């Protein structure tokens, strides 16, 4: 449990304090330290293009079609035999998705630049925007929120669909628990940014989402706040968040950063800091 009700809105006093602080920043310096009025946030939001929107729509449609196809075939081929392996496969898929979310999140937060050809504006831009306007994600619609994650799972879900289309029932029976693992992994990778969005949503969430957050089946909002303490160098896993504490205890991300910095000379989060400090 998170220690606080997941569906509750921020206390009025806390909301007012945040709004007053933002207003004081603008009045005293002419600048916003965070939020949609931040100069960097404005510029990054404007880089969201029609081509990017088309890519997101295409990936969402493909992804939902493949998930539906694979779920149907999982259901019609279901057997209670080896149920323990099926359950292990589902949980293992969730854990793998959590690690994958951390790896992608860490990589995009820590390295690269918005100025990179193709990848910069299309895929690194949202990560830069999120650190200076964390609630921007709550204003994104379903397609913008989930398009990139849908893209990541199209190939494995398509391979899974091909197996259902071409293999015999006997062959499917033999790999059924593995298919459950792939489906669980694909489903939770697909849902990762939606879950992330819910961790930034402080009111109006469905009760079942609140329950999943409270039971820490998906990323709770209080847990995710740890990542949003500058300089955003920890707790990168955003699907369930289960791996954040163990990876932090062994210094996993810091070790990777030290190795890359020694090999390349590049300092972590340089581009992220540049956008945070942007004033015009």
N, C-alpha and C positions, 0 to 999 in steps of 0.2 A: 504494500500500500504506500501511497505517496505522503500520507499524513495530512492531506487536505482534499476536500471534495473537488473532483475534476471538473464538474460542471459549473461550479460557482464562478461568478464574475469577480473581478478584482474588487476589493473594498472601495467604496466611493472615495474615501480619503486618499487611498493609494493612487487611484486613477487621477484625482485632482492634483496630487503632488507631482505626478509625471507630467501632466499637461502644463502645470505652472512652471516646472523646471524647463520644459521645452520653450515655453513662452519667454521666460527670463533669458534663456540663451539667445533667442532671436533678438530681443529688445536690447540686450547689453552688447552683443557682438555683431549683430546682423546675420549670424550664422546659427544653424541647427546642428547639434552634436549627433543626432540620430533622427530617424523617422523620415517620412516622405518629403519634408522640406529641406533635408540635407542636400547639399549641392551634388555630391556624388550619386546619391540615390536618384535624384531627378535625371541626371545624365544616363545612368544605367538603365532606368526604366524606359527611356526613349530609344534604346538600342534594340528593344524587342520588335522584331520585323515580321512582315507578312509571310516571308519564306519560312521563318521559324515557326510561325503559327500553322502553316500548312504541314510541315514535318510533324508537329505534335498531333494534329488531327489524324493524319495518316497512321501514325504509330498507335494511337488510342484505338482506332477502328480495328486494326490488325490484331492488337493485343486482346481486346475484348472478344473478338471472333475466335481466336485460338484458345483462350481460357475456357470459353463456353464449349467448344468442341472437345477439348481434353477432359473437362469435368464430366461431360455426358458419357464419354467412353470409360472414365474411371468408375462411374456409378454403375454402368451396365456390366462391367467386368469385375465388380466388387465381390470378394469372398471373405468370409470370416477366418479362413485359413491364414496363419501367420499374421494375425492382427497386431501382435506385438511389434513385428517388423514394420508394419504400416505406420503405427504410431511413432516409432523411432524415426522413420523417414520423414514424417511431418515435422517433428520437433527439430530434427537435424536440418531440414530446409529452412526453418525459422532462424536457427543459430547461424547458418551459413549466410542467409540474407542480412542478418544483423552485422556480421563481419564485413560483408561486401559493401554495405552502406557506409560503414566506418572507413573502409579503404578508399572508396570513391570520394567521400566527404573530406577526408584528410587530404587526399591528393589535390582536389580542386580548391580547397581552402588555403593550402600551404604553398603550392607551386603553380607556375604558369601565370599567364597574364591575359587580360581582356583583349589585348592587342594581338594575340596569336591569330594567325589566319584560320578561318573557319571555326575552330574549337573555341577561341576566345569569346567572341560575342554570342555564340550559340550555346555554349555549355558552362563556361567559367563565369560569365556575366551574372547569372542568378545567384551564385555563391557570394560574389562581392556585394551585390545589392542586399542580400539577406543580412549581412553583418551590420550594415548601416541603416537598414529599414527592416527590422526583424518581422514586423507585422504585415509587410507587403504581401507575403505568402497568403495571408488570410483574405486578401482582396483579389487573389487570382482565382479564376474559374477552374472547373475540373480539368479541362484540357491543358491549360498552362501549368497547372500544378503537377499533373501526372504524365504529360507527354514524353518527357525524356526517360523516365523509368519504364514506361511502356515500350520504348524503343530498345532498351537494354535486354528485354526478355523475349523479343520477337523470335530470335533465332533458336534458343533452347525450346521454346514452346512449339515452334514449327517442327523441330526435330521430333519432339514428343508426339505431335499430331501425325507425323509421317509414320511413326512406328505403329500407332493405332490403326492407321489406314492399310498398312502392308503386312503386318505380322498376324499369325494365326492366333486364335484364342489360347492355345496351349503355350505359345511363346510369350504372349502377354501375361499369362498367369505366372510364368517364371520370372518376369522382370517387374511385376506389379508394385512391389514395395519401392523399387528404385524409381519407378514412374511417380509414385506418391512423393518421393523426395524432390524430384525435379519440379513437380507441380507446386509443391509447397514453397520451394525456393523461388520459382517464377512468380507465384502469387504475391509473396511477401516483398520481393523486390519491386514488383509493380505497385504495391500499396505503400511503399516506404515514404514517398513524399507526401501522400495523403495523411499518413500517420504523423509525419513531421508537422504538417499544417495543423492538425488537431492539437499538437502539443503547444502551439502558439495561440490557440483559440480559447478564450477565457469565458465565453458564455454562448448559449444556444446549441451546445453539442447534444446529439442524441444520447439518451440514457445508456444505451448499450456501449457507446464509445467511452463514456465516463467509467463504466464498470470495467472495461478492458484496461483503461489507464490505471484505475485504482488497484487492480489486481496485478499490474505490471506485465500484462500479456503483450501490450503494445507500449510504446514510449510515453511515459507520463510527463506532464508539462514541468513539474518541479524538478525532475531528474534532468531534463534538457536545459534548464536554466544554467546549469554548471558550465555548459559549453559556451554560453553567451556572455561569459565574463571575459573581457578583453585580456589577452590577445587571442582568444579563441583557439587554444592549443591543446584541448583535452576533450574527452567524452564525445567522440565523433560518431559513434554508432547510433543510428536514429530509427531503426526499425522496431526493435524491442528494447534496446538499451542494455540488454543482459550482459554484454561483453565489455561495457565501458569500465566497470570497476576492476575486473581482472586484468584488462590490457593496461590500465593506468598503474596498477600495482607492479607490473613487470617493466614498466617504462617503455612499452612497445613503440608508441609513436615517436617519442623523443629519441629512441635509439635509431629508428629509420631516418629521422631528420638529421641526426649527427652524421650518419653514414653518407647520406646524399650530399650534405654540405661539405664534407671532407673530399668527396670524389669530384664535385662540380664547382665548388666555391660559391654556390648560390645560397643565399640566406632564406630561411623559411618565412612565409607570410609577408614578403616585401611588397608585392602588388596589393595585397589586402590592406596593408597599412597605408599605402599611397591613396587608395580610394577613401579610407576612413578620414584621412587628413585633408581631403579635397575641399576647397572653399569656393571654387567658381568653375 
